[in-house]
Amino acid sequence: MGEQRARDVRAGFTELYGSEPEGVWSAPGRVNLIGEHTDYNDGFVMPFALPHRTLAAVSRRADGVLRLHSADVEGPVAELALSDLAPGTDRAWTAYPAGVVWALREAGHPVTGADIHLASTVPAGAGLSSSAALEVVVALALNDLYELGLQRWQLARLCQRAENVYVGAPTGIMDQTASACCEEGHALFLDTRDLSQRQIPFDLAAEGLRLLVVDTRVQHAHSDGEYGKRRAGCEKGAALLGLDALRDVAYDGLDEALERLGNDQEVRRLVRHVVTEDERVERTVALLESGDPRAIGPVLTEGHVSLRDDFRISCPELDLVVQAALGAGALGARMTGGGFGGSAIVLAEATDTDAITKAVEEAFAAAGFAAPRVFEAVPAAGARRVE
Ligand code: GLA
C-alpha cells in the first residue's frame, strides 16, 4: 500500500511539473499516549507515530521559487518567491511547507527553491498532527536534498518555529518531534526541556490489548485563541512561582505551590493539571517498563479527568467517548492532543474492542452527534525517505 502511494505521488509530481522528482519522503501523524499540554511547560510527553502518513515528492530549484501542490486540496500549483516569504502572510495550508522553507533560510541554510507535491492520509483537524506531518516531511526532504546535515531534533525545532512564527499557532515541540523521531513498535518518552528521548517498547497486540483512536469529527484549530490562553495561563503560573517553567514544580511540592498561588483559581487549576500530568507520564513509563500495560488504563482516565476539569479543554463528544468506552469495559480512555475536539484514545482488551466501538457509536447516535471514526492505532515508524 505504502509503495503504491509513493508511486502515485511520484506520478502526480511528474504530471504537474514535467519531470521526475529527485525523491519521495514520508512523515507520520501521531497520537499522544499521555502527557498533554506539558510540552510548552518543559515537561514530559509520550506520543507514538500513526500509520497515517504525509508523502512528499520533491526536487530542488536554483531560482528562488517554491512551487507547492497537494493531491488533497483542490486548486492549481501555488508559486511563491522565497524572497516574499514572511510570517503571517499566508492563511492557507501552504503556510506550513512555506513556513518550513522560511525557517530553514532564516536559520542560514542555503535552500534555493523546490518543487513539492504532497498527498496525505493523516486526517486534518482530528488532533492527529496533520500539520506536523506536513512540516516534517518537507523539512526532511530539504535536509536530504540540500545536504544540510541537520539531526531529527533540529528539524523538529525548525518545524516548530515555522508553526509558531510563520503560521502563528503557539504550539509546543511534541508533534514535530513525534513525527521526526518515533520508531515502529515504540512510544517516544520525550523530555521537552532538552529533547532527550527514550524509545519505550509498546507492543499491545503481544499482550492481548488494543488501542483505539476515536475521531469525534469535531474540528479544532490551535491558532484560534483557547490554546494560547492556556499556554499564557501556565506561563503566568510559572512566573508567579518564580520558576522558568511549570516542569520545575515537584509533584510532592504541588500543594505548597498551589497555596503560594493564592486565590487565582484558574491558574491554580492549570498548574495542577500540568504538574499531575508530568507525574502521570512518569508513572506510565514505569508501568510499561515493568511489563504491566493494563495498569496504564486508569492513568489515562485520570489524565482525561484532569484535562476536562482542571485544564478545561474537553468537549461533550470527547467526554462521551470516554464515558461510553469505560461503560463498555475499556481499561482506560482519554482525549488526546490539543483538545476542543479532535480524537480520544481507548485502551482495551482486544476481545472487547468490538463491543466498545459499538457502544461509542450508539452513544453518539443517541446524543445526536455525527458518527465518529474509529480505528486501531499500532505504533508506526517516524519520518523517512521512501524513494
Ligand atoms: C497540540 C500541540 C502540541 C501539544 C498538544 C497538547 O498537539 O501542537 O505541541 O501542546 O497540543 O499536548
Residues whose N, C-alpha, C, O or C-beta is under 5 A from the ligand:
A	BS01	GLA	G35 E36 H37 T38 D39 T171 G172 I173 M174 D175 G337 G338
